Amino acid sequence: MNNPIGVFDSGVGGLTVAREIMRQLPGEDMVYFGDTARVPYGSKSKQTVLKYSKQIVRFLKTKNVKAIVVACNTASALALDEIATELDIPIIGVVKPGAKMAVENTKSGNVGIIGTESTIKSGIYNDYIRELNPDITVVSKACPLFVPLVEEGLLEDRVTDDIVGRYLQVMKEYKVDSLVLGCTHYPLIRNTIERFMGKRVTLVNPAFETAKCLRELLTEQGLLNDRKKKPEYEYYVSDGVDKFISFADSVLPCHVTDTKVIDIESF
Amino acid sequence: MNNPIGVFDSGVGGLTVAREIMRQLPGEDMVYFGDTARVPYGSKSKQTVLKYSKQIVRFLKTKNVKAIVVACNTASALALDEIATELDIPIIGVVKPGAKMAVENTKSGNVGIIGTESTIKSGIYNDYIRELNPDITVVSKACPLFVPLVEEGLLEDRVTDDIVGRYLQVMKEYKVDSLVLGCTHYPLIRNTIERFMGKRVTLVNPAFETAKCLRELLTEQGLLNDRKKKPEYEYYVSDGVDKFISFADSVLPCHVTDTKVIDIESF
């Protein structure tokens, strides 16, 4: 089926998920939307994140997408289940694939989850993990300073080391051996996190698992696009095209030129 | 005139301005709106901040306010001038009063401005200051990590000291003796900033100057409310009542009970 995949995020972070989809599903076209006018979602209520996500899904439907990927952990945690019940096309988020991988990787039975305040408060990673294996101990921790530190470019910095140490000390205490990077920005400070946690702890990047899960889903439902032509990518944001393009160029394998601003509140 | 003052901000920070108005104008009623669903404004474009500010002004007008205070530095910098031309009631922001005080305080002729990315990029503090005195050198610096550090509660912390030192080193190099805290959150790390800059540097808090300026304006226009009854305050937000109330209780002299969520996109 030749229609594009719709991917959305609260801002630019979801491009790390888009990148994995480009790598693992090179035959698929994609429409990406980043809600850069209302970013971040991670400190906002379920009601608001759900309302914003519904507007975005309505916008993506106007682009005739055949499936939707919620690349934002917070929106996956707070909005996905309710949206899925109302939608006539497949939709997947990043939480379930991340939770599944964390469970497969742990030997100690202690799994860690880090994410935004709203993702952690939702408790959804815990619910999925306990569904998969009720014997697992889940240690979760909100890390609200990670996104601003990444956006300020302090990927390798003594301040980031210091903050990582404070947030993740509890993960060491609980002898976590599988840690989910439950926010799209966190893989960008993967090295700092690994330095603190040590190499024996598996860091799970839900972006990679989600792209794998999307391939399986499209295959099962006969929706895979296996044309041999060059894929087409379209980008839409609610604010700040230049800032978006500059971030996109640092993350994506291809140069982004055509990005349009849309009035998401009107959807 | 008995109608209330309208005060708005991108979120909770503007409560520091509301507090000054309560102190300096104890006879006035107030309607406060915090755009907690779309916070922060400091990284967003002029177009978006203007659109949001116009929606809020339309909402405040439904509350029959007699004057509006833009408590947010970013909205004052990016939206105030355009809104003022379309409005039939007085409106003031925090930028002009802050700029005026900075100019009055400097002896070295070197004034510093710190604020959000969008406030600094707008160059509006520089414009106002040069209008008042073209001989003054203005040194401006965006400090995007200050708001997240304050919101994480790291008011007195080695990390905040470290970041303050990096951002403000340039202020020392230029021998700034008057520094405007050009974002409503910054007065909350005033001690850390003072420790780095030294006691000889005057830290200008636009909240205080704005309340003074509002009193002058209301007096001039015969709008002052000098009833002796207890003032009434109403609070509205676009998201997260509980979080708002908890912050408000830490800032305001009175306990906030009645806060309503409104759908600001519909205005």
Interface residues (C-beta under 8 A of the other chain):
Chain A: T36 A37 R38 V39 S43 K44 S45 Q47 T48 P144 L145 V147 P148 L149 E151 E152 R158 V159 D162 I163 S238 D239 G240 E265
Chain B: T36 A37 R38 V39 S43 K44 S45 Q47 T48 P144 L145 V147 P148 L149 E151 E152 R158 V159 D162 I163 S238 D239 G240 E265
